[in-house]
């Protein structure tokens, strides 16, 4: 089995950019890639089934998985709880993607893009995290946007 102490050997994907927080750069990159992902999901799901979209999406992800394994020097973490959460995350992501691809026949991109609102709500309820007035307003506006888009 592969073993790794992630705390000691962690490598960032992107080098420091002076005056620009790394988390913001990662967030903007994910926004960009997920925007393209949603667009390609829309045009792809018009041509093949949701199950086929899931299969080919997984095949497309394999080179990135292999790249990550190589970048980690083939040393994979074995913390049971962390691995369990990661695998469960993959299962729920795949289930969400199947539903996403099946729903792409209509205007669902903006609605499904509101999943961070559920993440924040779960963090509030389960993890008892604190949020400010701006975050609460953001959640209310996100829910209102779903209602408006469904009209």
C-alpha positions as CSV (number, residue, x, y, z in Angstrom):
1,X,0.0,0.0,0.0
2,X,1.2,3.5,-0.6
3,X,1.9,5.8,2.4
4,X,2.5,9.5,2.6
5,X,2.7,12.2,5.2
6,X,0.8,14.9,3.3
7,X,1.8,17.5,6.0
8,X,5.5,17.1,5.2
9,X,5.4,16.6,1.4
10,X,2.5,18.8,0.3
11,X,3.2,20.6,-3.0
12,X,1.0,23.4,-4.3
13,X,-0.2,23.2,-7.9
14,X,0.5,26.9,-8.5
15,X,3.5,28.9,-7.3
16,X,3.1,32.1,-5.3
17,X,2.0,35.2,-7.2
18,X,3.1,38.3,-5.3
19,X,0.1,40.1,-3.8
20,X,-2.5,37.6,-5.0
21,X,-3.8,35.1,-2.5
22,X,-3.4,31.5,-3.7
23,X,-6.9,30.5,-2.6
24,X,-8.4,33.2,-4.8
25,X,-6.4,32.0,-7.8
26,X,-7.5,28.4,-7.2
27,X,-11.1,29.6,-6.8
28,X,-11.0,31.6,-10.1
29,X,-9.5,28.6,-11.9
30,X,-12.2,26.3,-10.6
31,X,-14.8,28.8,-11.7
32,X,-13.3,28.9,-15.1
33,X,-12.9,25.1,-15.5
34,X,-16.4,24.4,-14.1
35,X,-17.9,27.0,-16.4
36,X,-16.4,25.2,-19.4
37,X,-17.5,21.9,-17.8
38,X,-21.1,23.1,-17.6
39,X,-21.1,24.3,-21.2
40,X,-19.6,21.1,-22.5
41,X,-22.1,19.1,-20.4
42,X,-24.9,21.0,-22.1
43,X,-23.8,20.4,-25.6
44,X,-22.6,16.8,-25.0
45,X,-25.8,15.7,-23.2
46,X,-27.8,16.8,-26.3
47,X,-25.9,14.1,-28.3
48,X,-25.4,11.1,-25.9
49,X,-27.1,9.8,-22.7
50,X,-26.4,10.8,-19.2
51,X,-24.8,7.4,-18.5
52,X,-22.5,7.7,-21.5
53,X,-21.6,11.3,-20.4
54,X,-20.6,9.9,-17.0
55,X,-18.5,7.1,-18.6
56,X,-16.6,9.5,-20.9
57,X,-16.2,12.1,-18.2
58,X,-14.5,9.4,-16.1
59,X,-12.2,8.4,-19.0
60,X,-11.3,12.1,-19.5
61,X,-10.4,12.4,-15.8
62,X,-8.0,9.4,-15.8
63,X,-5.0,11.3,-17.2
64,X,-5.4,13.9,-14.4
65,X,-5.6,11.1,-11.8
66,X,-2.5,9.6,-13.1
67,X,-0.7,13.0,-13.1
68,X,-1.7,13.5,-9.5
69,X,-0.3,10.0,-8.6
70,X,2.9,10.8,-10.3
71,X,3.1,14.3,-8.7
72,X,2.7,12.6,-5.3
73,X,5.6,10.2,-6.2
74,X,3.2,7.3,-6.1
75,X,2.7,7.8,-2.3
76,X,-1.0,7.8,-1.5
77,X,-2.5,8.7,1.9
78,X,-3.9,5.9,3.9
79,X,-5.7,7.8,6.6
80,X,-8.9,5.6,6.7
81,X,-11.4,8.4,7.5
82,X,-9.9,10.8,4.9
83,X,-9.9,8.1,2.3
84,X,-13.5,7.2,3.2
85,X,-14.6,10.8,2.8
86,X,-12.9,11.1,-0.5
87,X,-14.4,8.0,-1.9
88,X,-17.9,9.0,-0.6
89,X,-17.3,12.4,-2.2
90,X,-16.6,10.6,-5.5
91,X,-19.8,8.6,-5.2
92,X,-22.0,11.6,-4.5
93,X,-20.2,13.6,-7.3
94,X,-20.9,10.8,-9.8
95,X,-24.6,10.6,-8.7
96,X,-24.9,14.4,-9.0
97,X,-23.3,14.3,-12.4
98,X,-25.6,11.7,-13.7
99,X,-28.6,13.8,-12.6
100,X,-26.9,16.9,-14.0
101,X,-26.4,15.3,-17.4
102,X,-30.0,14.0,-17.4
103,X,-31.3,17.4,-16.5
104,X,-29.3,19.3,-19.1
105,X,-32.1,19.1,-21.6
106,X,-33.4,22.3,-19.9
107,X,-31.9,25.4,-18.2
108,X,-30.4,23.7,-15.2
109,X,-26.8,25.0,-15.3
110,X,-27.5,28.1,-13.2
111,X,-29.6,26.1,-10.7
112,X,-27.1,23.3,-10.2
113,X,-24.3,25.9,-9.9
114,X,-25.8,26.9,-6.6
115,X,-24.6,23.8,-4.9
116,X,-22.2,25.9,-2.7
117,X,-25.3,27.2,-0.9
118,X,-26.0,23.6,0.3
119,X,-22.4,23.3,1.3
120,X,-22.7,26.4,3.5
121,X,-26.0,25.3,4.9
122,X,-24.6,21.9,5.9
123,X,-21.5,23.6,7.5
124,X,-23.9,25.8,9.5
125,X,-26.1,22.8,10.6
126,X,-23.6,20.0,11.0
127,X,-20.3,21.8,11.8
128,X,-21.9,24.7,13.7
129,X,-19.8,27.2,11.7
130,X,-20.5,30.9,12.2
131,X,-21.6,33.1,9.3
132,X,-22.0,36.8,8.9
133,X,-24.9,38.8,7.6
134,X,-23.4,39.0,4.2
135,X,-23.2,35.2,3.9
136,X,-26.8,34.8,5.1
137,X,-27.9,37.4,2.5
138,X,-26.0,35.5,-0.1
139,X,-27.9,32.2,0.8
140,X,-31.2,34.0,0.6
141,X,-30.3,35.5,-2.8
142,X,-29.2,32.1,-4.0
143,X,-32.5,30.5,-3.0
144,X,-34.4,33.5,-4.6
145,X,-32.5,33.0,-7.8
146,X,-33.7,29.4,-8.0
147,X,-37.3,30.6,-7.6
148,X,-36.8,33.3,-10.3
149,X,-35.1,30.9,-12.8
150,X,-37.9,28.4,-12.4
151,X,-40.6,30.9,-13.4
